[in-house]
Amino acid sequence: MFQRLSSNVLLQSFIVVLAIALTFVLAAGAWDAWRTLGSDRLLARIADASGHGFRALHNLRLDRSLSVRALNVEGTIEPGQHKQISLAREAELPALRSLVVALRDIDFADRDMALARLEKATDMLVALVKESEADFAKPKDQRRTGLPKELETVSTELITIIERNSELLTTLAKFKDPLVDQMIAARDVAWVVRSDGGDSSVLISNAIAFKQRMPETSVQKHWELTGRLGAGWAALEKVLAGAPLPPALAEAVAAAKSTYFAPDFLARRNQIVAALASGEPPKMATSDWTLDSVPRLARITAAAEAALDAAKTHADARVAASQRNLVLKLLFLAIGAAFGVTGFLVVSHRVMRPLGVSAGWRRPWSPSRRTPARRPASNPISSAAPRNRRSASRRSRRI
């Protein structure tokens, strides 16, 4: 079959096949780089949304416990608690708005419905925040009766929505990068520790605020939470063990351990619980306890936020590396395609055309090619003999 093809066709076909194979290999590499970039961008968006969600989550929890208690007690709110509530709201409301924006760029199940619920609950919270801010300065009998319950309900709904979305985002990010998985796991464990610490603090602050003896069930709950706090922190240290941690995260973890789990604070907390359980009147105001315990709890949330910041930084670095890799692969693809086209044209014009011209001068003989018959060349000597004889005959006659 190949004997019927000329050398021009064979050589050009070989160049075309080689160029197509090279282009296919480079295109496959570029496609893989594009898919990697898409995966890394999704990871960065998840890390960003998780950071906004967690910031809103722990501030909502703090705002809910402080605001509801402040609206239910007699008299106006204490200045210390009012400042803590204001700081929590200044952080939670922008975080909620940023969370809505971040979730719009992530594709997950029932996203539109979840965003609609989140936006609706956020708008309700904004309205309740404005109303409660005005009621803090009023006596209890002048406040709207259902405001504390509404504020608690809306805050709880927002917390539930954020936690559900957080679970969906964690599922999307799972197994895409080991460091991001580790940081998200650290966030989850730190949040459990923070929740248990917050529940323990609320038991104490409620007993102080309402000047009531701490019930036996609350005392048992406190000791149960104390045990879970120690176990949870040990679990967090195991999650973060092994790989070197970013400096900011390592400092945040060390600060949380030295602050919340400080021996003097734990001893003072247990003494307060024992006094409240015995029915002794509290020797401190509610704001005194919250001003001491809330900043210590904030150290734990700061460690969780540092873990999410580390995940975001790592994901952004992956996106930048993937972008460089994609540009490099596309450049190689363009160079490969240009090299194939240029090589084909050069070989066609500079090699195949001269070969075709030389082949025309060296055409092989075949029986089908017949050359026209030529008359044999005449011998000058034999052609001159008759003329000589005629000349001799004429001379003899004359004589």
C-alpha positions as CSV (number, residue, x, y, z in Angstrom):
1,M,0.0,0.0,0.0
2,F,2.8,2.4,0.9
3,Q,4.5,1.7,-2.4
4,R,1.8,3.6,-4.2
5,L,2.4,6.7,-2.1
6,S,5.0,9.1,-3.0
7,S,7.7,10.2,-0.6
8,N,6.1,13.7,-0.4
9,V,2.8,12.3,0.9
10,L,4.5,10.0,3.4
11,L,6.7,12.7,4.8
12,Q,3.9,15.2,5.1
13,S,1.6,12.6,6.7
14,F,4.3,11.8,9.3
15,I,4.7,15.5,10.2
16,V,0.9,16.0,10.5
17,V,0.5,12.9,12.8
18,L,3.5,14.0,15.0
19,A,2.1,17.5,15.3
20,I,-1.4,16.2,16.2
21,A,0.0,13.9,18.9
22,L,2.1,16.7,20.4
23,T,-0.9,19.0,20.4
24,F,-3.0,16.4,22.1
25,V,-0.5,15.8,24.8
26,L,-0.1,19.5,25.5
27,A,-3.9,20.1,25.4
28,A,-4.5,17.3,27.9
29,G,-2.0,19.0,30.2
30,A,-3.7,22.3,29.8
31,W,-7.1,20.8,30.5
32,D,-5.8,19.1,33.7
33,A,-4.3,22.5,34.8
34,W,-7.7,24.1,34.2
35,R,-9.5,21.6,36.2
36,T,-7.0,21.9,39.0
37,L,-7.4,25.7,39.0
38,G,-11.2,25.3,39.3
39,S,-10.8,22.9,42.2
40,D,-8.4,25.3,44.0
41,R,-10.7,28.3,43.4
42,L,-13.6,26.4,44.9
43,L,-11.4,25.5,47.9
44,A,-10.5,29.2,48.4
45,R,-14.1,30.2,48.2
46,I,-15.0,27.6,50.8
47,A,-12.3,28.8,53.1
48,D,-13.4,32.4,52.7
49,A,-17.1,31.6,53.3
50,S,-16.2,29.4,56.3
51,G,-14.3,32.3,57.9
52,H,-17.2,34.7,57.5
53,G,-19.6,32.0,58.8
54,F,-17.6,31.2,61.9
55,R,-17.1,34.9,62.7
56,A,-20.9,35.4,62.6
57,L,-21.5,32.2,64.4
58,H,-19.6,32.8,67.6
59,N,-20.6,36.5,67.8
60,L,-24.3,35.5,67.4
61,R,-24.0,33.1,70.2
62,L,-22.5,35.7,72.5
63,D,-25.0,38.3,71.4
64,R,-27.9,36.0,72.0
65,S,-26.9,35.0,75.6
66,L,-26.0,38.5,76.7
67,S,-28.9,40.4,75.0
68,V,-31.7,38.0,76.1
69,R,-30.5,38.1,79.7
70,A,-30.1,41.9,79.6
71,L,-33.6,42.3,78.3
72,N,-35.1,40.0,81.0
73,V,-33.5,41.4,84.1
74,E,-34.8,44.4,86.0
75,G,-33.3,47.8,85.5
76,T,-31.1,49.0,82.7
77,I,-28.2,47.2,81.2
78,E,-24.8,47.4,82.8
79,P,-22.2,49.4,80.8
80,G,-19.8,46.5,80.7
81,Q,-22.3,44.1,79.2
82,H,-23.6,46.8,76.8
83,K,-20.1,47.2,75.4
84,Q,-19.7,43.4,75.0
85,I,-23.0,43.3,73.1
86,S,-22.1,46.2,70.9
87,L,-18.7,44.6,70.0
88,A,-20.4,41.3,69.2
89,R,-23.0,43.0,66.9
90,E,-20.3,45.1,65.2
91,A,-18.7,41.8,64.1
92,E,-21.7,39.6,63.4
93,L,-23.7,41.8,61.1
94,P,-20.9,42.5,58.5
95,A,-19.9,38.8,58.7
96,L,-23.5,37.8,57.9
97,R,-23.5,40.1,54.8
98,S,-20.1,38.9,53.7
99,L,-21.3,35.3,54.2
100,V,-24.2,35.8,51.8
101,V,-21.9,37.3,49.2
102,A,-19.4,34.4,49.5
103,L,-22.1,31.7,49.3
104,R,-23.4,33.1,46.0
105,D,-20.1,32.0,44.3
106,I,-20.3,28.4,45.6
107,D,-22.6,25.8,44.0
108,F,-24.1,23.4,46.6
109,A,-27.4,21.7,47.1
110,D,-30.4,24.0,47.7
111,R,-28.2,27.0,47.6
112,D,-30.9,29.5,46.5
113,M,-33.3,28.3,49.3
114,A,-30.5,28.5,51.9
115,L,-29.5,32.0,50.8
116,A,-33.1,33.2,50.9
117,R,-33.5,31.9,54.5
118,L,-30.2,33.4,55.5
119,E,-31.0,36.8,54.0
120,K,-34.5,36.8,55.6
121,A,-33.3,35.9,59.0
122,T,-30.5,38.5,58.7
123,D,-32.9,41.3,57.9
124,M,-35.1,40.2,60.9
125,L,-32.1,40.3,63.1
126,V,-31.1,43.8,62.0
127,A,-34.6,45.1,62.9
128,L,-34.5,43.4,66.3
129,V,-31.0,44.7,67.0
130,K,-32.2,48.3,66.4
131,E,-35.2,47.7,68.7
132,S,-33.3,46.0,71.4
133,E,-30.6,48.7,71.4
134,A,-33.3,51.3,72.3
135,D,-34.8,49.0,74.9
136,F,-31.6,48.5,76.8
137,A,-31.9,52.0,78.2
138,K,-35.5,51.4,79.4
139,P,-36.8,49.7,82.5
140,K,-38.2,46.2,82.1
141,D,-41.8,47.3,82.3
142,Q,-41.3,49.7,79.4
143,R,-39.8,47.1,77.0
144,R,-41.8,45.1,74.5
145,T,-42.7,41.8,76.2
146,G,-42.0,39.5,73.3
147,L,-38.7,41.1,72.2
148,P,-36.3,38.8,74.1
149,K,-38.1,35.7,72.8
150,E,-38.1,36.9,69.2
151,L,-34.4,37.9,69.5
152,E,-33.5,34.5,70.8
153,T,-35.6,32.7,68.1
154,V,-34.1,34.6,65.2
155,S,-30.5,34.2,66.6
156,T,-31.0,30.5,67.1
157,E,-32.4,30.2,63.5
158,L,-29.4,32.0,62.1
159,I,-27.0,29.8,64.1
160,T,-28.8,26.7,62.8
161,I,-28.6,28.0,59.2
162,I,-24.9,28.8,59.5
163,E,-24.1,25.4,61.0
164,R,-25.9,23.6,58.3
165,N,-24.2,25.6,55.5
166,S,-20.9,25.0,57.3
167,E,-21.5,21.2,57.2
168,L,-22.2,21.4,53.4
169,L,-19.0,23.4,52.8
170,T,-17.0,21.0,54.8
171,T,-18.3,18.1,52.7
172,L,-17.4,20.0,49.5
173,A,-13.8,20.7,50.7
174,K,-13.1,17.2,52.1
175,F,-10.1,15.4,50.6
176,K,-9.2,18.2,48.3
177,D,-6.2,19.3,50.4
178,P,-4.8,17.8,53.6
179,L,-3.9,21.1,55.2
180,V,-7.3,22.6,54.6
181,D,-9.0,19.5,56.0
182,Q,-6.8,19.7,59.1
183,M,-7.6,23.4,59.6
184,I,-11.4,22.8,59.2
185,A,-11.2,19.9,61.7
186,A,-9.4,22.2,64.1
187,R,-12.1,24.8,63.7
188,D,-14.8,22.2,64.5
189,V,-13.1,20.9,67.6
190,A,-12.3,24.5,68.8
191,W,-16.0,25.4,68.3
192,V,-17.1,22.4,70.5
193,V,-14.7,23.6,73.2
194,R,-16.0,27.2,72.9
195,S,-19.6,26.0,73.0
196,D,-19.0,24.0,76.2
197,G,-17.2,26.9,77.8
198,G,-20.0,29.2,76.8
199,D,-22.6,27.0,78.3
200,S,-20.7,26.8,81.5
201,S,-20.3,30.5,81.7
202,V,-24.0,31.1,81.0
203,L,-24.9,28.8,84.0
204,I,-22.8,31.0,86.3
205,S,-23.8,34.4,84.8
206,N,-27.6,33.5,85.0
207,A,-27.3,32.6,88.6
208,I,-25.5,35.8,89.4
209,A,-27.8,38.0,87.3
210,F,-31.1,36.6,88.8
211,K,-29.6,36.3,92.3
212,Q,-30.7,32.7,92.5
213,R,-29.2,29.6,94.0
214,M,-27.7,27.4,91.4
215,P,-29.8,24.2,91.1
216,E,-28.2,20.8,91.6
217,T,-28.9,20.0,87.9
218,S,-26.9,23.1,86.9
219,V,-24.1,22.2,89.2
220,Q,-23.9,18.7,87.6
221,K,-24.1,20.2,84.2
222,H,-21.2,22.5,85.0
223,W,-19.0,19.6,86.1
224,E,-19.9,17.7,83.0
225,L,-19.0,20.6,80.8
226,T,-15.7,21.0,82.7
227,G,-14.8,17.4,81.8
228,R,-15.8,17.9,78.2
229,L,-13.7,21.1,78.0
230,G,-10.5,19.3,79.0
231,A,-11.2,16.4,76.6
232,G,-12.1,18.8,73.8
233,W,-8.9,20.8,74.2
234,A,-6.8,17.6,74.2
235,A,-8.5,16.6,71.0
236,L,-7.7,19.9,69.4
237,E,-4.0,19.5,70.3
238,K,-4.0,16.1,68.7
239,V,-5.6,17.5,65.5
240,L,-2.9,20.1,65.2
241,A,-0.1,17.8,66.2
242,G,2.4,16.6,63.6
243,A,2.7,19.1,60.8
244,P,4.3,22.5,61.5
245,L,1.7,25.2,62.2
246,P,1.6,28.7,60.8
247,P,3.1,31.1,63.4
248,A,-0.2,33.0,63.9
249,L,-2.1,29.8,64.6
250,A,0.6,28.5,67.0
251,E,0.5,31.7,68.9
252,A,-3.3,31.8,69.0
253,V,-3.5,28.2,70.4
254,A,-0.8,28.9,73.0
255,A,-2.7,32.1,74.1
256,A,-6.0,30.2,74.4
257,K,-4.5,27.5,76.5
258,S,-2.6,29.9,78.8
259,T,-5.7,32.1,79.2
260,Y,-8.8,30.0,79.5
261,F,-7.1,27.0,81.0
262,A,-5.1,29.1,83.5
263,P,-5.0,27.4,86.9
264,D,-6.1,30.6,88.8
265,F,-9.1,31.1,86.5
266,L,-10.3,27.5,86.8
267,A,-9.9,27.6,90.6
268,R,-11.8,30.9,90.8
269,R,-14.6,29.6,88.6
270,N,-15.0,26.5,90.7
271,Q,-15.2,28.6,93.9
272,I,-17.9,30.7,92.3
273,V,-19.9,27.6,91.4
274,A,-19.5,26.2,94.9
275,A,-20.7,29.5,96.5
276,L,-23.7,29.7,94.1
277,A,-24.6,26.1,94.8
278,S,-24.6,26.7,98.5
279,G,-27.0,29.6,98.2
280,E,-24.5,32.3,99.2
281,P,-25.2,35.7,97.6
282,P,-22.9,36.5,94.7
283,K,-20.0,38.7,95.6
284,M,-19.7,40.1,92.0
285,A,-22.0,41.6,89.4
286,T,-22.8,39.8,86.2
287,S,-20.6,42.1,84.2
288,D,-17.7,41.3,86.5
289,W,-18.0,37.6,85.5
290,T,-18.6,38.2,81.8
291,L,-15.8,40.7,81.5
292,D,-13.5,38.0,82.9
293,S,-14.8,34.9,81.2
294,V,-15.9,36.2,77.7
295,P,-12.4,37.5,76.7
296,R,-11.0,34.1,77.7
297,L,-13.5,32.3,75.6
298,A,-12.6,34.7,72.8
299,R,-9.1,33.3,72.8
300,I,-10.5,29.9,71.8
301,T,-12.5,31.4,68.9
302,A,-9.4,33.4,67.9
303,A,-7.6,30.1,67.6
304,A,-10.4,28.7,65.4
305,E,-10.3,31.9,63.2
306,A,-6.5,31.6,62.9
307,A,-7.0,28.0,61.6
308,L,-9.5,29.2,59.0
309,D,-7.1,32.1,58.1
310,A,-4.4,29.6,57.6
311,A,-6.7,27.5,55.3
312,K,-7.6,30.6,53.3
313,T,-4.0,31.6,52.9
314,H,-3.0,28.1,51.8
315,A,-5.9,27.9,49.4
316,D,-5.0,31.3,47.9
317,A,-1.5,30.2,47.4
318,R,-2.7,27.1,45.6
319,V,-4.9,29.2,43.3
320,A,-1.9,31.4,42.4
321,A,0.3,28.3,41.7
322,S,-2.5,26.8,39.6
323,Q,-2.9,30.0,37.6
324,R,0.9,30.0,36.8
325,N,0.7,26.4,35.8
326,L,-2.2,26.9,33.5
327,V,-0.6,29.9,31.8
328,L,2.6,27.8,31.3
329,K,0.6,24.9,29.9
330,L,-1.3,27.1,27.5
331,L,2.0,28.7,26.4
332,F,3.5,25.3,25.7
333,L,0.3,24.4,23.8
334,A,0.5,27.5,21.6
335,I,4.2,26.9,21.0
336,G,3.6,23.3,20.1
337,A,0.8,24.2,17.7
338,A,2.9,26.9,16.1
339,F,5.9,24.6,15.8
340,G,3.7,21.9,14.1
341,V,2.3,24.3,11.5
342,T,5.6,26.0,10.9
343,G,7.4,22.7,10.5
344,F,4.8,21.5,8.0
345,L,5.1,24.6,5.9
346,V,8.9,24.7,6.1
347,V,9.2,21.0,5.1
348,S,6.7,21.5,2.3
349,H,8.4,24.5,0.8
350,R,12.0,23.9,1.5
351,V,12.3,20.1,1.3
352,M,9.4,18.6,-0.7
353,R,9.4,21.1,-3.5
354,P,13.1,20.7,-4.4
355,L,12.7,16.9,-4.2
356,G,9.8,17.2,-6.7
357,V,11.9,19.2,-9.1
358,S,14.9,16.8,-9.0
359,A,12.5,13.9,-9.5
360,G,11.3,15.4,-12.7
361,W,14.8,15.3,-14.2
362,R,15.4,11.8,-13.1
363,R,12.3,10.1,-14.3
364,P,12.8,6.3,-14.6
365,W,12.4,4.5,-18.0
366,S,9.5,2.2,-18.6
367,P,8.3,0.2,-21.6
368,S,5.2,2.5,-21.9
369,R,7.5,5.4,-22.6
370,R,8.4,5.2,-26.3
371,T,10.9,7.6,-27.9
372,P,10.2,8.7,-31.4
373,A,12.2,6.9,-34.2
374,R,15.2,8.7,-35.6
375,R,16.5,8.5,-39.1
376,P,20.0,7.0,-39.1
377,A,22.8,9.4,-39.7
378,S,24.2,9.3,-43.2
379,N,27.8,8.4,-43.9
380,P,29.5,11.3,-45.8
381,I,31.9,9.0,-47.5
382,S,29.3,6.5,-48.8
383,S,27.0,9.4,-49.9
384,A,29.8,11.0,-51.9
385,A,30.7,7.8,-53.9
386,P,27.8,8.1,-56.5
387,R,28.7,11.6,-57.2
388,N,32.3,10.7,-58.0
389,R,31.2,7.9,-60.4
390,R,28.9,10.3,-62.3
391,S,31.7,12.8,-62.6
392,A,34.1,10.2,-64.1
393,S,31.5,9.1,-66.6
394,R,31.1,12.6,-67.9
395,R,34.8,13.0,-68.4
396,S,35.1,9.8,-70.4
397,R,32.4,10.9,-72.9
398,R,34.2,14.1,-73.5
399,I,37.3,12.4,-74.4
